[in-house]
Amino acid sequence: MARHLASCGRILRENTALAGLRQTEIREKVQAYFKAQLDQYLDWLDRRGMSKNALEDVRCEMLDHESYLDMEMESDQYLPVKPFLRKSGLTAQDWQASQPMMQRELRKGRRDLLRAVLEAAERLEHYSYDDAPDIAPAPPAPALPASSPLGAAVDDFIAEHSRQWAGKTIGQNRAYLNILVEYFGPDRLLATITKQDASEVKKVLQALPASRNTKPKLKAMPLMQVIKEPGHKKIAAKTINSHIQMFKMFFDWAERHGHSPHTLFEGMKVKKDKASESERKPFTPDQARLIYTELTENPSGLVRKDSHKWGMLLGMFTGARLNEICQLDIADVKQDGDTWFLNITDEGDDTKSVKSKAGRRKVPLHSELIRLGFLDFVESRRNGTRLFPDYSYSANGGYGRNLGRWCNESFLPKLRIKQPGLVFHSLRHTMVTRLGQANVPEPIIQCIVGHARSGVTQEVYLREGYTLAQLKDGIDRFAIEQAN
């Protein structure tokens, strides 16, 4: 009996037809899934009515489903496989193990859903009176094209793009798209979102307080309530456009992947604000020279930590971002032949990050850094792992918070050069500006500071990028101008 039972178990494990769901289980799940969709479609019909072209599309798709069933042809064309599995709590393995029965039942369910929508649409096109002759029905309006719920589509979009985005970017883009989810609701079908709806979303963005995510009172308010709160500064035009760009990217993706019959938010960006006093800007040559002197000679005694000195000098002579510098490991200072460079990466510790794919790069050490003794400083830290272990990690600001505060709230004010728009990040602006003025080609500058190169030549033909020697030649053109 033991051998017999073992044999039965082996047959069940190896025979996918036996391991799959029973037909009654499949039919129950299919019916529940399309019943929920039918309720949404009928609600839409009741509220908005229908357009002529969509009805024809629904009829064509219904005939296509019938054709596939007649031919007993296995194909998931026109089938909402992923949404169905997600809503029904099934896995891809369940889907494979229950073929071809599950695919056939899903197709029948979709076909009959479309038939029910067509019948409902036709009933809405005429009236019936007991004491009057029948009225010839007007041409029935079409049902909505197939589409996905907004919340599920956003989840799929984020999941697909998370491989290319840094963790911080994923969080930011998710926050942008959550505005759509909060405004429309997660179950709103993408096909029912119109250009007029997109225009209303744009108005909401223009009324959104800039401090919504930082002030507890505003954070707890629903979207449509928070935009009515008086006395709060609104988000900048640049931030509005960042939202709209993400919305457009999402709808473009949704249309290409069959989640939506159309794309939205094309050409809807707002006009940029006039440059404000607080917009970041480069240091002047005199200001850069003063900073350099204080960091290297310390005449005022303001620089008391090596981490402050070398963190600032790295910002000045590499143009790297604040967190990119402060998260460096000792092992990130490398040598290739005669060229020393910083290996800026998110590899290693889980707390390390880069802003984008282009942020992963090799930045040659400027000759001035080597002359000033940076390699000796690195050697003195060899017993540890991180180059700047005194910079603690923060979930919001990474490792850069301490150096940023010292620079912006102590160092620059005491040098009497602090003003709106001048912060640690201005070192990066200074590097980009001075290299451009030194006739360094823009793609070389982009590689040095970690901006994405654009255009067919750069993205296709020069995909490998530039050599360290080329980057070294470019970065060494940055110089601190001496006083006359």
N, C-alpha and C positions, 0 to 999 in steps of 0.2 A: 504493500500500500504506500509506503514511503517513496519507493521508486516511482510509482504511478503519480503521486501528488507532485513530485519534483518535475516529472515530465510535463504535467499539465501547466505548472508554473512557467516552465521554459517556453512552452508554446504560447502562453499568454504574453510573455515578455517580448517574444520575437515577432509575433503576429500583430502588426499595427492595426489591422482591421478589427481584431478582437479588443485591442487596448483602447480604441477610440470610444467616443460617447455614443450612447444609444440614440436612435432616431427620435424617440419621444423627448429626450433631454434637449437635443439640438433644436427641435421644433419649438419647444417652450422658450428657449433663449432667443431664437430668431423672432418669434411672435412678440416677446416682450420688448426687444430692441426696436422693431419697426412700429410697434404700437406707440411707443414714446415719440418716435419721429412723426408719425401720423398726427398725433395731437398737436405737435408744433406746427406742422403744415396747415392743419385746419384752423388753428388760431390765427396764423398769418393770413389765410384766405379771408377770414372774418374781418380782420382789421384793415387789410390793405387791398384786397382784390388781386387780380392776376393780369399779366401781360400776354399778348398773343403769341409771341415767339417762344416763350417758355413752354406753353402747352404743346406745341409741336415737338419740342425737345423731349418732353416727358413721354409723348406717344412713341417717338422713335426709340428711346431707351427701353420702353416697355416691350416693343417688338424685338429689340435686340436680345433682351433676356429670354423671350419666348424662343427665339431662333437657337440660342445656345442650348436651351433645354431640349428642343426637338432633335438637335444634332448630338445630344449627350456628349458635348465637347467640354473638356476640362479647361477652364480659363477664369481668372479672377477679374477680367475686364468689367468695368462699371460696378464692381462690388466694393463696399466700404469695409474691407477686411480688418484693417487695424482698429478703426473705431469700434467695430463690432466685438472684437476680441477684448478690447479694453473695457468696454461697458459691461460685457458679459462675464468678466473675471476669468477669461480663458487665456491660454498661452499659445505661442506659435507651435509648440509641440502638440497641444490639443488639436490645433488646426490640421497639422500634418497627419496625425494619427487617425483623424476622422474623415479623411478624404476617400472617395469623392463626395460622400453623402453630405458633409457639412457645406461644401461649396454649392451643391445643387439646392439644398434647402435655403441657403442664404439668397440665392438667385431667385427662387420662387417667392421668398418673402419680399424682396425688393420689387419684383414685378407686381405683386398684389398690392403693395403699398402705393405704387404709382397708379394702379387701376383705381384704388379707393380715392386718391387725390383727384383724378380726372372726373370720377363720378360726382364728387363733391363740388368741383368747379362747374360742372354742367348744371347741377341743381341750382346753383346761384345765378345762372344766366337767364332764367325765365320764372314766371309766376304761374300758378294753377288756380282756376276758379271753378267752382261746381256748376255755376249757371252760365258759364261762358265757354265758347269753343277753345280748344287747345291752342295755345300760342306757340308758334314755331320757335324753337329755341334759337337764340342768337349764337353766332360762332363762339364756342366755349373758349374761355381764356386759359392759357397754359398754367400748369403748376410750376412751382419753383424748381430750378435746376438742383441737382444733388449737391450738397455741401456739408461741411462739418461744423460742429459746435465750436464757438470761439475758444473756449477754455482748453479743449482737447487739442485744437490746432496750435495754439500757443505753446502748449507743452511739447508737442512734436517738433515745432520750430526750434525751441530752445535746446532740446535734446540733440537735434541734428547739428546745430552750430556750436555747441559747447566744446567740441573738439578743437575748434579753431580759436575760440575766445579765451582770454585769461579769466580767472575766477572773478575778479572785480568787474570785468566787462560783462560777464554773464549776469551778475547781480544788477548792474545798471540797466541793461537791456530788458531784463525781466521786469524791473520797476517801471520802465517806459510802457511796456505792453500791458502791465497790470492796470494802467489807466483805461485801456480799451475794455478789459475784462470787468473792471469796476463799473464802467459807464453802461455797457450793454448787458452784462451778466454772462457767466460762463457758458450757459446753454443756448445763447443766441446763435442761430445759424448764420454762417458767413454770407450766404446768398441773400439774406434779408437786410444786410447792411448796405445802405445806398450812399451815393455821393452827398446827398443832403445830410445824412447821418454823419459822414466824415466832416462836413462843414461845421456841424454842431460840436463835434469833438474838438475841432480847432478853436472854437470860441471858449470851450471849457479850459483848454490849455492856456489861453491868453488871460484867463481870470484866476489861474492857479497860484496860490501863495508860494513864494520862494522858500519859506520856512516850514512847509507842511511836514516834511520828514524829520525835522529837528525839534519842533515844539510839541510837547505831549498833547496839549489841548487840540491842536490842529490835526495831529496824527490820528487821534481817535475819532475824528469826524468823518462821515461819509463824504464822498467826492462832491456831490451836488450841494452839500451844505457848506463845505469848506470854501468853495469858490465865492460864497456870499458873505464870508466874514470880512468886515471892514478893517481898515488900518494896517494891512499887511502888504509889503512889497511883492509885486508879481514876478514870476520867473522871467528871465531875460529872453529876448528874441532868439538868441543862439541856442538856449535850452529848449525853447518851443520847437525850433527847427530840428534839433536832435531827436525829439520825440517823433516828429512827423516823418523824418528820414527812416526811423526804425519802423513806424507803422507801414510806410510804403514798402520797405524791404520785406516785412512780414506778409503783406497782401500779394506782392509779386511772387513770393515763395508759395503761398497758399494757392494761387491760381495755377502755377506750374505743376503743383503736386495734386491737383484735383480736389483740394479742400474748399475752393471758392470758384464760382464761375467768372469772377471779374477781379480786377486789381483796383486799388483806391489810393488816395492821397498824392496822386501825381500833380506836381506843380502847385502845391498848397503851402509852401514855406512862406513865412512872413518876412517882411523887410527887416534887415538887421538894424539894431539900435546904433545910434551914434557912439563912437568910441568914448568910453567913460574914463574918468581920471584913474579909476582903480584897475583898468585893464593892464595886464602885465606888459612890461617893456624892458629893453636892455639897459644895462648901466652905461653911462657915458664913459669915454676914455679916462677922464679925471677920476670918476667914481671907481672904475675898475682898478686903476693904479693905486688908489688909496686902500682899497680892500686887499690888493696883492701885498702892499707894503706892510699892513697890519698883520697879515697872516704869516709872512715870511720873516719879518724883523720884530714884530710885536712891540712897537715903540710906546703904545698906550697901555700895555699890560692887559688887554682885553681877552687875549687868546690863552686860556689856561689849560686846555686839554688838547692832546695830540689828535684825538678824534675830531674835534672841532676844526683844527687846522687842516688836516688832510682831507676831511670830508668836504670842506669848502673849496680847497684847491682842486680836488677831483671834479667838483661841479664846474669850476672855472675853466679847467683845461681839457675836459672831455665833453661837456654839455650834457652829461647824463642826468637823468631824473633823480630827485631826492631819494626816493626809496630804492632805486637801482643801486645807488652808492652805499646806502646804510645797510643793505642786506648782503653785501659782498662777503664771500668766504675768502680765507687766505688762498685757498686753492683756485680761486677765480682770477688771481693775478698770474698770468702764464707767459711763456716765452716761445716764440716760433722763429727759429734761426736767430737773427740779431734783433728781432722786434719783440718787445714786451707789450702785452695788451691786457685789457680787462675782458673777461668772458662774462658778459651780462646774460644771465639765464634764470629760468625758474626751476631748474633741476636741483635735486638735492632735498633740502629741508622743505616740508610742506608749506611753510610760511613764506617762502620766496615766490615772487610773482613778477611778471612783466606785463606791460599795458596791452601789448598786441603781439602778433606773430613777428612783426618787424622789430619788436623790442629785443628779441633774442639776437645778439650780435657780438662781434669782437671789436673793441675800441682800442686802437693803439695808444700807448702811453705817450703823451706829449714830451718832447725832449726836455722841457723845463721841469716837469715833474721828476724826471730821472736826475736832472742836475741838482734839484733841491733835496734829494735824498729819499724819495718815496720808497725805493726798493729796500733801503736800510730800515725804514719804518715797517715794511712788510716782514722783513726778516726778524725783526724784534717781536713779532706777534706769532711766530711759528709754533709756539707751544699750544696755541688754541686752535679753534676752527674758524670763527668769524673774525673778519678784519676789524670790525668795530663792535666788540662784545658789550660795550656800555650803552649801546642803543637798544632799548627794549622794544618788543613787538606789541603792536596795537592792532586789533581786528579792523579798525577803521582806517588808520593811517600807515599800516605796515610798520617798518622800522624807522621811518623818517621823521616821526613827530618830534623827538628831542632836538635833533639838529635843526629842524625847521623853526622851532620855537626860539632856540638860542640865536639863530641868524636874524629872524624877523622881529623879535621882541627885545633883544639885548644888543647884539653886535651892530646891526645897521643903525638903530637909534642912537647908540653911543658914538658912532662915527658921524652922526648928524647928516646922514644921507637918506634916512628912511622917509619915504613919501608914498602916496598911493601908487600901486603898480610896481613897486620895487620890493621884491622878495627873493628868497633863495632861487626860485625858478627863473628869475631874471638872469642868472648866470647862464642858463641854457639859451635864453633869448640872445644874450650877448655873444655866445659862441656862434650861433647860426648867423647873426647879423655880420659879425666880423669876417667869418669865412666867406660869406657872399660878397662882401666888399673886397676880399682878397682874390676874387675871381675863381674860387673853388667851385667846380661844377655842382649844380644842385643835387644830382643823384649821389655824389660823394658825400655831401652834407647830410642827406637823408640816411645814408648807411651809418654815418658816425653817430647821429643822434637818435636813430631808431624810428624813423618815419618810413612808411611804406612807399616804395618807388612805384610810379604809375606810368602807363603807356605801353604800347606793344613792344618797343625796343627794350625797355627795362624789365617788363614782366615776362616776356617770352624769350627774346634773343639773349638777354643778359641775366638770365635767371640765377646763375651762380653768383652774381654780384661782383664786387671788386676785390682785389688782392689786399692783404695787409699792407704791403708796400705802398700801394696807391692811397689807401686810407691814411697811412702814416704821413705821406707827403702832404695830404690835404690838411690834417689836423695840426701839423707843425707850422702852418701858415698863420695860425692864430697867435697873436702877440699882444703883450701889454705895452701900450705906447708909453714911452718915457717923457717926462716933463721937458719942455723946451728950456 
